[in-house]
Amino acid sequence: LKLYDNKLSGTIPTELGVLSNLGDLYLHRNKLDGPIPTELGVLSNIRALYLFENKLSGTIPTELGVLSNLDYLSLRDNDLTGSMPTEVCNLR
């Protein structure tokens, strides 16, 4: 799902978590704010999650640490706080 560079605003919809066959989610370079939804942690087939250059806040959800097919994760240039969860660091 490629929705990058579209000046999208608001929060990331939690409903994205029901897209079980989603392989890639590109939401970078928008104006999205609020937390990263924990529901993204159920996207078992996701390979790439690009959320960089938004205005996301809060902590990185530990639920992302179960995304065993995740090859690419980019969260840079947001307003996230805290440390990278150990669960996410332990992904292959």
PDB file of N, CA, C and O in Angstrom:
ATOM      1  N   LEU A   1       0.865  -1.162   0.000  1.00  0.00           N
ATOM      2  CA  LEU A   1       0.000   0.000   0.000  1.00  0.00           C
ATOM      3  C   LEU A   1       0.908   1.221   0.000  1.00  0.00           C
ATOM      4  O   LEU A   1       1.599   1.479   0.986  1.00  0.00           O
ATOM      5  N   LYS A   2       0.914   1.954  -1.068  1.00  0.00           N
ATOM      6  CA  LYS A   2       1.824   3.089  -1.229  1.00  0.00           C
ATOM      7  C   LYS A   2       1.042   4.392  -1.182  1.00  0.00           C
ATOM      8  O   LYS A   2       0.366   4.764  -2.142  1.00  0.00           O
ATOM      9  N   LEU A   3       1.144   5.077  -0.052  1.00  0.00           N
ATOM     10  CA  LEU A   3       0.461   6.357   0.146  1.00  0.00           C
ATOM     11  C   LEU A   3       1.442   7.434   0.587  1.00  0.00           C
ATOM     12  O   LEU A   3       1.061   8.371   1.287  1.00  0.00           O
ATOM     13  N   TYR A   4       2.680   7.307   0.188  1.00  0.00           N
ATOM     14  CA  TYR A   4       3.700   8.275   0.598  1.00  0.00           C
ATOM     15  C   TYR A   4       3.632   9.553  -0.228  1.00  0.00           C
ATOM     16  O   TYR A   4       3.117   9.564  -1.346  1.00  0.00           O
ATOM     17  N   ASP A   5       4.166  10.632   0.349  1.00  0.00           N
ATOM     18  CA  ASP A   5       4.221  11.953  -0.304  1.00  0.00           C
ATOM     19  C   ASP A   5       2.848  12.467  -0.729  1.00  0.00           C
ATOM     20  O   ASP A   5       2.694  12.981  -1.837  1.00  0.00           O
ATOM     21  N   ASN A   6       1.860  12.332   0.138  1.00  0.00           N
ATOM     22  CA  ASN A   6       0.512  12.774  -0.206  1.00  0.00           C
ATOM     23  C   ASN A   6      -0.058  13.834   0.731  1.00  0.00           C
ATOM     24  O   ASN A   6      -1.227  14.199   0.605  1.00  0.00           O
ATOM     25  N   LYS A   7       0.739  14.330   1.661  1.00  0.00           N
ATOM     26  CA  LYS A   7       0.282  15.322   2.629  1.00  0.00           C
ATOM     27  C   LYS A   7      -0.898  14.819   3.460  1.00  0.00           C
ATOM     28  O   LYS A   7      -1.741  15.604   3.893  1.00  0.00           O
ATOM     29  N   LEU A   8      -0.951  13.496   3.678  1.00  0.00           N
ATOM     30  CA  LEU A   8      -1.998  12.926   4.528  1.00  0.00           C
ATOM     31  C   LEU A   8      -1.808  13.413   5.952  1.00  0.00           C
ATOM     32  O   LEU A   8      -0.676  13.537   6.419  1.00  0.00           O
ATOM     33  N   SER A   9      -2.900  13.689   6.644  1.00  0.00           N
ATOM     34  CA  SER A   9      -2.813  14.147   8.030  1.00  0.00           C
ATOM     35  C   SER A   9      -3.737  13.297   8.896  1.00  0.00           C
ATOM     36  O   SER A   9      -4.542  12.514   8.392  1.00  0.00           O
ATOM     37  N   GLY A  10      -3.603  13.467  10.194  1.00  0.00           N
ATOM     38  CA  GLY A  10      -4.392  12.669  11.132  1.00  0.00           C
ATOM     39  C   GLY A  10      -3.583  11.479  11.611  1.00  0.00           C
ATOM     40  O   GLY A  10      -2.369  11.410  11.415  1.00  0.00           O
ATOM     41  N   THR A  11      -4.267  10.559  12.232  1.00  0.00           N
ATOM     42  CA  THR A  11      -3.594   9.385  12.786  1.00  0.00           C
ATOM     43  C   THR A  11      -3.609   8.227  11.791  1.00  0.00           C
ATOM     44  O   THR A  11      -4.397   8.208  10.845  1.00  0.00           O
ATOM     45  N   ILE A  12      -2.729   7.275  12.023  1.00  0.00           N
ATOM     46  CA  ILE A  12      -2.716   6.060  11.204  1.00  0.00           C
ATOM     47  C   ILE A  12      -3.920   5.222  11.639  1.00  0.00           C
ATOM     48  O   ILE A  12      -4.061   4.928  12.826  1.00  0.00           O
ATOM     49  N   PRO A  13      -4.780   4.837  10.714  1.00  0.00           N
ATOM     50  CA  PRO A  13      -5.980   4.075  11.091  1.00  0.00           C
ATOM     51  C   PRO A  13      -5.632   2.712  11.689  1.00  0.00           C
ATOM     52  O   PRO A  13      -4.839   1.959  11.124  1.00  0.00           O
ATOM     53  N   THR A  14      -6.223   2.413  12.812  1.00  0.00           N
ATOM     54  CA  THR A  14      -6.003   1.103  13.438  1.00  0.00           C
ATOM     55  C   THR A  14      -6.541  -0.017  12.560  1.00  0.00           C
ATOM     56  O   THR A  14      -6.096  -1.160  12.660  1.00  0.00           O
ATOM     57  N   GLU A  15      -7.497   0.311  11.703  1.00  0.00           N
ATOM     58  CA  GLU A  15      -8.105  -0.687  10.818  1.00  0.00           C
ATOM     59  C   GLU A  15      -7.110  -1.296   9.834  1.00  0.00           C
ATOM     60  O   GLU A  15      -7.388  -2.342   9.248  1.00  0.00           O
ATOM     61  N   LEU A  16      -5.968  -0.664   9.645  1.00  0.00           N
ATOM     62  CA  LEU A  16      -4.953  -1.257   8.776  1.00  0.00           C
ATOM     63  C   LEU A  16      -4.525  -2.630   9.293  1.00  0.00           C
ATOM     64  O   LEU A  16      -4.040  -3.464   8.528  1.00  0.00           O
ATOM     65  N   GLY A  17      -4.705  -2.858  10.573  1.00  0.00           N
ATOM     66  CA  GLY A  17      -4.339  -4.133  11.178  1.00  0.00           C
ATOM     67  C   GLY A  17      -5.129  -5.321  10.651  1.00  0.00           C
ATOM     68  O   GLY A  17      -4.707  -6.462  10.838  1.00  0.00           O
ATOM     69  N   VAL A  18      -6.257  -5.087  10.001  1.00  0.00           N
ATOM     70  CA  VAL A  18      -7.052  -6.206   9.466  1.00  0.00           C
ATOM     71  C   VAL A  18      -6.597  -6.606   8.064  1.00  0.00           C
ATOM     72  O   VAL A  18      -7.113  -7.578   7.512  1.00  0.00           O
ATOM     73  N   LEU A  19      -5.664  -5.895   7.487  1.00  0.00           N
ATOM     74  CA  LEU A  19      -5.171  -6.218   6.143  1.00  0.00           C
ATOM     75  C   LEU A  19      -4.083  -7.287   6.249  1.00  0.00           C
ATOM     76  O   LEU A  19      -2.902  -7.007   6.043  1.00  0.00           O
ATOM     77  N   SER A  20      -4.491  -8.497   6.569  1.00  0.00           N
ATOM     78  CA  SER A  20      -3.552  -9.572   6.915  1.00  0.00           C
ATOM     79  C   SER A  20      -2.594  -9.946   5.791  1.00  0.00           C
ATOM     80  O   SER A  20      -1.517 -10.474   6.070  1.00  0.00           O
ATOM     81  N   ASN A  21      -2.935  -9.699   4.559  1.00  0.00           N
ATOM     82  CA  ASN A  21      -2.047 -10.045   3.447  1.00  0.00           C
ATOM     83  C   ASN A  21      -1.176  -8.886   2.986  1.00  0.00           C
ATOM     84  O   ASN A  21      -0.469  -9.001   1.985  1.00  0.00           O
ATOM     85  N   LEU A  22      -1.221  -7.782   3.700  1.00  0.00           N
ATOM     86  CA  LEU A  22      -0.449  -6.605   3.316  1.00  0.00           C
ATOM     87  C   LEU A  22       1.040  -6.916   3.395  1.00  0.00           C
ATOM     88  O   LEU A  22       1.535  -7.368   4.427  1.00  0.00           O
ATOM     89  N   GLY A  23       1.751  -6.669   2.292  1.00  0.00           N
ATOM     90  CA  GLY A  23       3.181  -6.949   2.257  1.00  0.00           C
ATOM     91  C   GLY A  23       4.041  -5.725   2.505  1.00  0.00           C
ATOM     92  O   GLY A  23       5.122  -5.836   3.085  1.00  0.00           O
ATOM     93  N   ASP A  24       3.584  -4.566   2.078  1.00  0.00           N
ATOM     94  CA  ASP A  24       4.360  -3.335   2.229  1.00  0.00           C
ATOM     95  C   ASP A  24       3.426  -2.195   2.600  1.00  0.00           C
ATOM     96  O   ASP A  24       2.322  -2.085   2.066  1.00  0.00           O
ATOM     97  N   LEU A  25       3.876  -1.351   3.516  1.00  0.00           N
ATOM     98  CA  LEU A  25       3.094  -0.181   3.909  1.00  0.00           C
ATOM     99  C   LEU A  25       4.005   1.036   3.873  1.00  0.00           C
ATOM    100  O   LEU A  25       4.897   1.194   4.707  1.00  0.00           O
ATOM    101  N   TYR A  26       3.760   1.892   2.889  1.00  0.00           N
ATOM    102  CA  TYR A  26       4.549   3.100   2.691  1.00  0.00           C
ATOM    103  C   TYR A  26       3.692   4.316   3.030  1.00  0.00           C
ATOM    104  O   TYR A  26       2.854   4.740   2.234  1.00  0.00           O
ATOM    105  N   LEU A  27       3.909   4.865   4.208  1.00  0.00           N
ATOM    106  CA  LEU A  27       3.187   6.064   4.643  1.00  0.00           C
ATOM    107  C   LEU A  27       4.149   7.215   4.927  1.00  0.00           C
ATOM    108  O   LEU A  27       3.779   8.176   5.602  1.00  0.00           O
ATOM    109  N   HIS A  28       5.353   7.129   4.429  1.00  0.00           N
ATOM    110  CA  HIS A  28       6.366   8.142   4.723  1.00  0.00           C
ATOM    111  C   HIS A  28       6.094   9.457   3.999  1.00  0.00           C
ATOM    112  O   HIS A  28       5.354   9.524   3.017  1.00  0.00           O
ATOM    113  N   ARG A  29       6.721  10.485   4.528  1.00  0.00           N
ATOM    114  CA  ARG A  29       6.635  11.854   3.997  1.00  0.00           C
ATOM    115  C   ARG A  29       5.205  12.356   3.888  1.00  0.00           C
ATOM    116  O   ARG A  29       4.775  12.841   2.841  1.00  0.00           O
ATOM    117  N   ASN A  30       4.483  12.230   4.985  1.00  0.00           N
ATOM    118  CA  ASN A  30       3.141  12.781   5.105  1.00  0.00           C
ATOM    119  C   ASN A  30       3.119  13.677   6.335  1.00  0.00           C
ATOM    120  O   ASN A  30       4.169  14.130   6.791  1.00  0.00           O
ATOM    121  N   LYS A  31       1.960  13.932   6.863  1.00  0.00           N
ATOM    122  CA  LYS A  31       1.823  14.746   8.069  1.00  0.00           C
ATOM    123  C   LYS A  31       1.038  13.966   9.122  1.00  0.00           C
ATOM    124  O   LYS A  31       0.247  14.536   9.873  1.00  0.00           O
ATOM    125  N   LEU A  32       1.269  12.662   9.164  1.00  0.00           N
ATOM    126  CA  LEU A  32       0.564  11.804  10.114  1.00  0.00           C
ATOM    127  C   LEU A  32       1.074  12.062  11.522  1.00  0.00           C
ATOM    128  O   LEU A  32       2.270  12.260  11.734  1.00  0.00           O
ATOM    129  N   ASP A  33       0.152  12.059  12.490  1.00  0.00           N
ATOM    130  CA  ASP A  33       0.547  12.306  13.876  1.00  0.00           C
ATOM    131  C   ASP A  33      -0.055  11.247  14.780  1.00  0.00           C
ATOM    132  O   ASP A  33      -0.733  10.327  14.322  1.00  0.00           O
ATOM    133  N   GLY A  34       0.202  11.391  16.058  1.00  0.00           N
ATOM    134  CA  GLY A  34      -0.302  10.424  17.021  1.00  0.00           C
ATOM    135  C   GLY A  34       0.609   9.213  17.110  1.00  0.00           C
ATOM    136  O   GLY A  34       1.688   9.190  16.516  1.00  0.00           O
ATOM    137  N   PRO A  35       0.173   8.213  17.849  1.00  0.00           N
ATOM    138  CA  PRO A  35       1.021   7.032  18.068  1.00  0.00           C
ATOM    139  C   PRO A  35       1.001   6.066  16.881  1.00  0.00           C
ATOM    140  O   PRO A  35       0.104   6.100  16.040  1.00  0.00           O
ATOM    141  N   ILE A  36       1.999   5.222  16.845  1.00  0.00           N
ATOM    142  CA  ILE A  36       1.997   4.099  15.904  1.00  0.00           C
ATOM    143  C   ILE A  36       1.020   3.073  16.467  1.00  0.00           C
ATOM    144  O   ILE A  36       1.204   2.626  17.599  1.00  0.00           O
ATOM    145  N   PRO A  37       0.002   2.689  15.728  1.00  0.00           N
ATOM    146  CA  PRO A  37      -0.995   1.755  16.277  1.00  0.00           C
ATOM    147  C   PRO A  37      -0.391   0.383  16.592  1.00  0.00           C
ATOM    148  O   PRO A  37       0.354  -0.184  15.793  1.00  0.00           O
ATOM    149  N   THR A  38      -0.723  -0.124  17.753  1.00  0.00           N
ATOM    150  CA  THR A  38      -0.267  -1.472  18.125  1.00  0.00           C
ATOM    151  C   THR A  38      -0.838  -2.513  17.178  1.00  0.00           C
ATOM    152  O   THR A  38      -0.261  -3.589  17.019  1.00  0.00           O
ATOM    153  N   GLU A  39      -1.958  -2.209  16.552  1.00  0.00           N
ATOM    154  CA  GLU A  39      -2.609  -3.138  15.621  1.00  0.00           C
ATOM    155  C   GLU A  39      -1.732  -3.483  14.423  1.00  0.00           C
ATOM    156  O   GLU A  39      -1.957  -4.501  13.768  1.00  0.00           O
ATOM    157  N   LEU A  40      -0.747  -2.659  14.130  1.00  0.00           N
ATOM    158  CA  LEU A  40       0.166  -2.994  13.032  1.00  0.00           C
ATOM    159  C   LEU A  40       0.976  -4.240  13.352  1.00  0.00           C
ATOM    160  O   LEU A  40       1.541  -4.863  12.453  1.00  0.00           O
ATOM    161  N   GLY A  41       1.034  -4.601  14.609  1.00  0.00           N
ATOM    162  CA  GLY A  41       1.765  -5.792  15.043  1.00  0.00           C
ATOM    163  C   GLY A  41       1.144  -7.105  14.603  1.00  0.00           C
ATOM    164  O   GLY A  41       1.756  -8.158  14.781  1.00  0.00           O
ATOM    165  N   VAL A  42      -0.052  -7.073  14.034  1.00  0.00           N
ATOM    166  CA  VAL A  42      -0.677  -8.309  13.547  1.00  0.00           C
ATOM    167  C   VAL A  42      -0.526  -8.474  12.038  1.00  0.00           C
ATOM    168  O   VAL A  42      -1.082  -9.409  11.461  1.00  0.00           O
ATOM    169  N   LEU A  43       0.205  -7.594  11.403  1.00  0.00           N
ATOM    170  CA  LEU A  43       0.424  -7.688   9.958  1.00  0.00           C
ATOM    171  C   LEU A  43       1.525  -8.714   9.679  1.00  0.00           C
ATOM    172  O   LEU A  43       2.656  -8.352   9.355  1.00  0.00           O
ATOM    173  N   SER A  44       1.186  -9.971   9.808  1.00  0.00           N
ATOM    174  CA  SER A  44       2.172 -11.050   9.794  1.00  0.00           C
ATOM    175  C   SER A  44       2.922 -11.201   8.473  1.00  0.00           C
ATOM    176  O   SER A  44       3.995 -11.804   8.449  1.00  0.00           O
ATOM    177  N   ASN A  45       2.395 -10.680   7.394  1.00  0.00           N
ATOM    178  CA  ASN A  45       3.067 -10.803   6.096  1.00  0.00           C
ATOM    179  C   ASN A  45       3.836  -9.556   5.679  1.00  0.00           C
ATOM    180  O   ASN A  45       4.413  -9.518   4.593  1.00  0.00           O
ATOM    181  N   ILE A  46       3.847  -8.554   6.520  1.00  0.00           N
ATOM    182  CA  ILE A  46       4.471  -7.287   6.120  1.00  0.00           C
ATOM    183  C   ILE A  46       5.992  -7.438   6.034  1.00  0.00           C
ATOM    184  O   ILE A  46       6.635  -8.004   6.918  1.00  0.00           O
ATOM    185  N   ARG A  47       6.535  -6.915   4.945  1.00  0.00           N
ATOM    186  CA  ARG A  47       7.977  -6.967   4.714  1.00  0.00           C
ATOM    187  C   ARG A  47       8.630  -5.594   4.880  1.00  0.00           C
ATOM    188  O   ARG A  47       9.790  -5.504   5.284  1.00  0.00           O
ATOM    189  N   ALA A  48       7.889  -4.524   4.568  1.00  0.00           N
ATOM    190  CA  ALA A  48       8.435  -3.171   4.643  1.00  0.00           C
ATOM    191  C   ALA A  48       7.425  -2.250   5.308  1.00  0.00           C
ATOM    192  O   ALA A  48       6.256  -2.211   4.926  1.00  0.00           O
ATOM    193  N   LEU A  49       7.886  -1.515   6.302  1.00  0.00           N
ATOM    194  CA  LEU A  49       7.044  -0.567   7.028  1.00  0.00           C
ATOM    195  C   LEU A  49       7.794   0.767   7.077  1.00  0.00           C
ATOM    196  O   LEU A  49       8.714   0.940   7.877  1.00  0.00           O
ATOM    197  N   TYR A  50       7.398   1.697   6.225  1.00  0.00           N
ATOM    198  CA  TYR A  50       8.050   2.997   6.125  1.00  0.00           C
ATOM    199  C   TYR A  50       7.117   4.065   6.682  1.00  0.00           C
ATOM    200  O   TYR A  50       6.101   4.403   6.075  1.00  0.00           O
ATOM    201  N   LEU A  51       7.481   4.586   7.843  1.00  0.00           N
ATOM    202  CA  LEU A  51       6.689   5.626   8.509  1.00  0.00           C
ATOM    203  C   LEU A  51       7.511   6.891   8.734  1.00  0.00           C
ATOM    204  O   LEU A  51       7.102   7.757   9.507  1.00  0.00           O
ATOM    205  N   PHE A  52       8.635   7.010   8.091  1.00  0.00           N
ATOM    206  CA  PHE A  52       9.539   8.136   8.341  1.00  0.00           C
ATOM    207  C   PHE A  52       8.997   9.459   7.803  1.00  0.00           C
ATOM    208  O   PHE A  52       8.135   9.497   6.925  1.00  0.00           O
ATOM    209  N   GLU A  53       9.535  10.536   8.362  1.00  0.00           N
ATOM    210  CA  GLU A  53       9.185  11.914   7.996  1.00  0.00           C
ATOM    211  C   GLU A  53       7.689  12.199   8.129  1.00  0.00           C
ATOM    212  O   GLU A  53       7.031  12.647   7.190  1.00  0.00           O
ATOM    213  N   ASN A  54       7.183  11.927   9.318  1.00  0.00           N
ATOM    214  CA  ASN A  54       5.828  12.279   9.712  1.00  0.00           C
ATOM    215  C   ASN A  54       5.926  13.051  11.021  1.00  0.00           C
ATOM    216  O   ASN A  54       6.972  13.624  11.327  1.00  0.00           O
ATOM    217  N   LYS A  55       4.865  13.069  11.779  1.00  0.00           N
ATOM    218  CA  LYS A  55       4.860  13.721  13.088  1.00  0.00           C
ATOM    219  C   LYS A  55       4.370  12.736  14.144  1.00  0.00           C
ATOM    220  O   LYS A  55       3.681  13.117  15.090  1.00  0.00           O
ATOM    221  N   LEU A  56       4.735  11.463  13.971  1.00  0.00           N
ATOM    222  CA  LEU A  56       4.289  10.423  14.896  1.00  0.00           C
ATOM    223  C   LEU A  56       4.911  10.647  16.264  1.00  0.00           C
ATOM    224  O   LEU A  56       6.056  11.087  16.376  1.00  0.00           O
ATOM    225  N   SER A  57       4.146  10.341  17.297  1.00  0.00           N
ATOM    226  CA  SER A  57       4.605  10.579  18.669  1.00  0.00           C
ATOM    227  C   SER A  57       4.378   9.332  19.519  1.00  0.00           C
ATOM    228  O   SER A  57       3.782   8.352  19.071  1.00  0.00           O
ATOM    229  N   GLY A  58       4.862   9.393  20.739  1.00  0.00           N
ATOM    230  CA  GLY A  58       4.722   8.255  21.641  1.00  0.00           C
ATOM    231  C   GLY A  58       5.888   7.302  21.479  1.00  0.00           C
ATOM    232  O   GLY A  58       6.930   7.660  20.930  1.00  0.00           O
ATOM    233  N   THR A  59       5.703   6.095  21.959  1.00  0.00           N
ATOM    234  CA  THR A  59       6.760   5.098  21.911  1.00  0.00           C
ATOM    235  C   THR A  59       6.550   4.136  20.745  1.00  0.00           C
ATOM    236  O   THR A  59       5.473   4.071  20.152  1.00  0.00           O
ATOM    237  N   ILE A  60       7.592   3.404  20.439  1.00  0.00           N
ATOM    238  CA  ILE A  60       7.508   2.377  19.395  1.00  0.00           C
ATOM    239  C   ILE A  60       6.862   1.150  20.019  1.00  0.00           C
ATOM    240  O   ILE A  60       7.357   0.648  21.028  1.00  0.00           O
ATOM    241  N   PRO A  61       5.772   0.655  19.446  1.00  0.00           N
ATOM    242  CA  PRO A  61       5.066  -0.475  20.062  1.00  0.00           C
ATOM    243  C   PRO A  61       5.901  -1.755  20.063  1.00  0.00           C
ATOM    244  O   PRO A  61       6.518  -2.107  19.058  1.00  0.00           O
ATOM    245  N   THR A  62       5.911  -2.432  21.186  1.00  0.00           N
ATOM    246  CA  THR A  62       6.606  -3.725  21.272  1.00  0.00           C
ATOM    247  C   THR A  62       5.978  -4.748  20.342  1.00  0.00           C
ATOM    248  O   THR A  62       6.637  -5.706  19.936  1.00  0.00           O
ATOM    249  N   GLU A  63       4.709  -4.555  20.002  1.00  0.00           N
ATOM    250  CA  GLU A  63       3.995  -5.486  19.116  1.00  0.00           C
ATOM    251  C   GLU A  63       4.661  -5.614  17.747  1.00  0.00           C
ATOM    252  O   GLU A  63       4.473  -6.621  17.065  1.00  0.00           O
ATOM    253  N   LEU A  64       5.434  -4.613  17.337  1.00  0.00           N
ATOM    254  CA  LEU A  64       6.139  -4.707  16.061  1.00  0.00           C
ATOM    255  C   LEU A  64       7.210  -5.790  16.103  1.00  0.00           C
ATOM    256  O   LEU A  64       7.684  -6.235  15.058  1.00  0.00           O
ATOM    257  N   GLY A  65       7.586  -6.207  17.284  1.00  0.00           N
ATOM    258  CA  GLY A  65       8.619  -7.218  17.456  1.00  0.00           C
ATOM    259  C   GLY A  65       8.217  -8.624  17.053  1.00  0.00           C
ATOM    260  O   GLY A  65       9.061  -9.520  17.035  1.00  0.00           O
ATOM    261  N   VAL A  66       6.954  -8.842  16.731  1.00  0.00           N
ATOM    262  CA  VAL A  66       6.517 -10.180  16.291  1.00  0.00           C
ATOM    263  C   VAL A  66       6.392 -10.256  14.770  1.00  0.00           C
ATOM    264  O   VAL A  66       5.949 -11.276  14.243  1.00  0.00           O
ATOM    265  N   LEU A  67       6.766  -9.211  14.069  1.00  0.00           N
ATOM    266  CA  LEU A  67       6.649  -9.182  12.612  1.00  0.00           C
ATOM    267  C   LEU A  67       7.842  -9.906  11.992  1.00  0.00           C
ATOM    268  O   LEU A  67       8.795  -9.272  11.537  1.00  0.00           O
ATOM    269  N   SER A  68       7.782 -11.214  11.977  1.00  0.00           N
ATOM    270  CA  SER A  68       8.927 -12.043  11.585  1.00  0.00           C
ATOM    271  C   SER A  68       9.319 -11.894  10.115  1.00  0.00           C
ATOM    272  O   SER A  68      10.445 -12.238   9.756  1.00  0.00           O
ATOM    273  N   ASN A  69       8.441 -11.400   9.263  1.00  0.00           N
ATOM    274  CA  ASN A  69       8.768 -11.203   7.855  1.00  0.00           C
ATOM    275  C   ASN A  69       9.269  -9.793   7.555  1.00  0.00           C
ATOM    276  O   ASN A  69       9.578  -9.474   6.407  1.00  0.00           O
ATOM    277  N   LEU A  70       9.350  -8.951   8.581  1.00  0.00           N
ATOM    278  CA  LEU A  70       9.742  -7.557   8.385  1.00  0.00           C
ATOM    279  C   LEU A  70      11.227  -7.465   8.019  1.00  0.00           C
ATOM    280  O   LEU A  70      12.096  -7.871   8.791  1.00  0.00           O
ATOM    281  N   ASP A  71      11.498  -6.928   6.836  1.00  0.00           N
ATOM    282  CA  ASP A  71      12.870  -6.730   6.375  1.00  0.00           C
ATOM    283  C   ASP A  71      13.305  -5.275   6.504  1.00  0.00           C
ATOM    284  O   ASP A  71      14.481  -4.996   6.737  1.00  0.00           O
ATOM    285  N   TYR A  72      12.359  -4.342   6.353  1.00  0.00           N
ATOM    286  CA  TYR A  72      12.676  -2.916   6.356  1.00  0.00           C
ATOM    287  C   TYR A  72      11.729  -2.159   7.280  1.00  0.00           C
ATOM    288  O   TYR A  72      10.508  -2.243   7.152  1.00  0.00           O
ATOM    289  N   LEU A  73      12.315  -1.429   8.202  1.00  0.00           N
ATOM    290  CA  LEU A  73      11.556  -0.588   9.131  1.00  0.00           C
ATOM    291  C   LEU A  73      12.256   0.754   9.203  1.00  0.00           C
ATOM    292  O   LEU A  73      13.427   0.829   9.577  1.00  0.00           O
ATOM    293  N   SER A  74      11.543   1.821   8.844  1.00  0.00           N
ATOM    294  CA  SER A  74      12.117   3.153   8.935  1.00  0.00           C
ATOM    295  C   SER A  74      11.154   4.070   9.671  1.00  0.00           C
ATOM    296  O   SER A  74      10.022   4.287   9.239  1.00  0.00           O
ATOM    297  N   LEU A  75      11.627   4.603  10.791  1.00  0.00           N
ATOM    298  CA  LEU A  75      10.819   5.469  11.648  1.00  0.00           C
ATOM    299  C   LEU A  75      11.476   6.825  11.867  1.00  0.00           C
ATOM    300  O   LEU A  75      11.021   7.595  12.713  1.00  0.00           O
ATOM    301  N   ARG A  76      12.505   7.126  11.147  1.00  0.00           N
ATOM    302  CA  ARG A  76      13.290   8.338  11.404  1.00  0.00           C
ATOM    303  C   ARG A  76      12.465   9.608  11.161  1.00  0.00           C
ATOM    304  O   ARG A  76      11.449   9.592  10.467  1.00  0.00           O
ATOM    305  N   ASP A  77      12.930  10.683  11.745  1.00  0.00           N
ATOM    306  CA  ASP A  77      12.333  12.007  11.565  1.00  0.00           C
ATOM    307  C   ASP A  77      10.860  12.052  11.954  1.00  0.00           C
ATOM    308  O   ASP A  77      10.007  12.488  11.181  1.00  0.00           O
ATOM    309  N   ASN A  78      10.584  11.593  13.163  1.00  0.00           N
ATOM    310  CA  ASN A  78       9.273  11.694  13.803  1.00  0.00           C
ATOM    311  C   ASN A  78       9.499  12.300  15.186  1.00  0.00           C
ATOM    312  O   ASN A  78      10.606  12.740  15.495  1.00  0.00           O
ATOM    313  N   ASP A  79       8.480  12.326  16.000  1.00  0.00           N
ATOM    314  CA  ASP A  79       8.597  12.832  17.370  1.00  0.00           C
ATOM    315  C   ASP A  79       8.453  11.690  18.364  1.00  0.00           C
ATOM    316  O   ASP A  79       7.853  11.857  19.426  1.00  0.00           O
ATOM    317  N   LEU A  80       9.007  10.524  18.020  1.00  0.00           N
ATOM    318  CA  LEU A  80       8.897   9.350  18.880  1.00  0.00           C
ATOM    319  C   LEU A  80       9.795   9.511  20.103  1.00  0.00           C
ATOM    320  O   LEU A  80      10.828  10.179  20.049  1.00  0.00           O
ATOM    321  N   THR A  81       9.385   8.890  21.202  1.00  0.00           N
ATOM    322  CA  THR A  81      10.134   8.975  22.449  1.00  0.00           C
ATOM    323  C   THR A  81      10.500   7.567  22.926  1.00  0.00           C
ATOM    324  O   THR A  81       9.950   6.572  22.455  1.00  0.00           O
ATOM    325  N   GLY A  82      11.420   7.511  23.850  1.00  0.00           N
ATOM    326  CA  GLY A  82      11.817   6.230  24.426  1.00  0.00           C
ATOM    327  C   GLY A  82      12.831   5.507  23.558  1.00  0.00           C
ATOM    328  O   GLY A  82      13.369   6.053  22.595  1.00  0.00           O
ATOM    329  N   SER A  83      13.070   4.267  23.934  1.00  0.00           N
ATOM    330  CA  SER A  83      14.055   3.436  23.253  1.00  0.00           C
ATOM    331  C   SER A  83      13.382   2.489  22.278  1.00  0.00           C
ATOM    332  O   SER A  83      12.170   2.279  22.318  1.00  0.00           O
ATOM    333  N   MET A  84      14.193   1.930  21.413  1.00  0.00           N
ATOM    334  CA  MET A  84      13.717   0.882  20.523  1.00  0.00           C
ATOM    335  C   MET A  84      13.452  -0.362  21.384  1.00  0.00           C
ATOM    336  O   MET A  84      14.349  -0.817  22.093  1.00  0.00           O
ATOM    337  N   PRO A  85      12.251  -0.910  21.332  1.00  0.00           N
ATOM    338  CA  PRO A  85      11.954  -2.093  22.152  1.00  0.00           C
ATOM    339  C   PRO A  85      12.867  -3.266  21.798  1.00  0.00           C
ATOM    340  O   PRO A  85      13.203  -3.477  20.633  1.00  0.00           O
ATOM    341  N   THR A  86      13.255  -4.010  22.801  1.00  0.00           N
ATOM    342  CA  THR A  86      14.101  -5.188  22.621  1.00  0.00           C
ATOM    343  C   THR A  86      13.491  -6.150  21.614  1.00  0.00           C
ATOM    344  O   THR A  86      14.205  -6.748  20.809  1.00  0.00           O
ATOM    345  N   GLU A  87      12.170  -6.298  21.659  1.00  0.00           N
ATOM    346  CA  GLU A  87      11.481  -7.219  20.748  1.00  0.00           C
ATOM    347  C   GLU A  87      11.722  -6.840  19.288  1.00  0.00           C
ATOM    348  O   GLU A  87      11.852  -7.710  18.426  1.00  0.00           O
ATOM    349  N   VAL A  88      11.781  -5.556  19.021  1.00  0.00           N
ATOM    350  CA  VAL A  88      12.015  -5.090  17.658  1.00  0.00           C
ATOM    351  C   VAL A  88      13.498  -5.275  17.300  1.00  0.00           C
ATOM    352  O   VAL A  88      13.826  -5.649  16.174  1.00  0.00           O
ATOM    353  N   CYS A  89      14.368  -5.016  18.243  1.00  0.00           N
ATOM    354  CA  CYS A  89      15.812  -5.184  18.012  1.00  0.00           C
ATOM    355  C   CYS A  89      16.163  -6.642  17.733  1.00  0.00           C
ATOM    356  O   CYS A  89      17.138  -6.913  17.033  1.00  0.00           O
ATOM    357  N   ASN A  90      15.402  -7.566  18.258  1.00  0.00           N
ATOM    358  CA  ASN A  90      15.698  -8.987  18.098  1.00  0.00           C
ATOM    359  C   ASN A  90      15.167  -9.591  16.808  1.00  0.00           C
ATOM    360  O   ASN A  90      15.377 -10.778  16.556  1.00  0.00           O
ATOM    361  N   LEU A  91      14.489  -8.807  15.991  1.00  0.00           N
ATOM    362  CA  LEU A  91      14.032  -9.324  14.702  1.00  0.00           C
ATOM    363  C   LEU A  91      15.247  -9.693  13.877  1.00  0.00           C
ATOM    364  O   LEU A  91      16.268  -9.007  13.929  1.00  0.00           O
ATOM    365  N   ARG A  92      15.149 -10.748  13.132  1.00  0.00           N
ATOM    366  CA  ARG A  92      16.307 -11.263  12.382  1.00  0.00           C
ATOM    367  C   ARG A  92      17.039 -10.177  11.718  1.00  0.00           C
ATOM    368  O   ARG A  92      18.038 -10.427  11.045  1.00  0.00           O
TER     369      ARG A  92
END
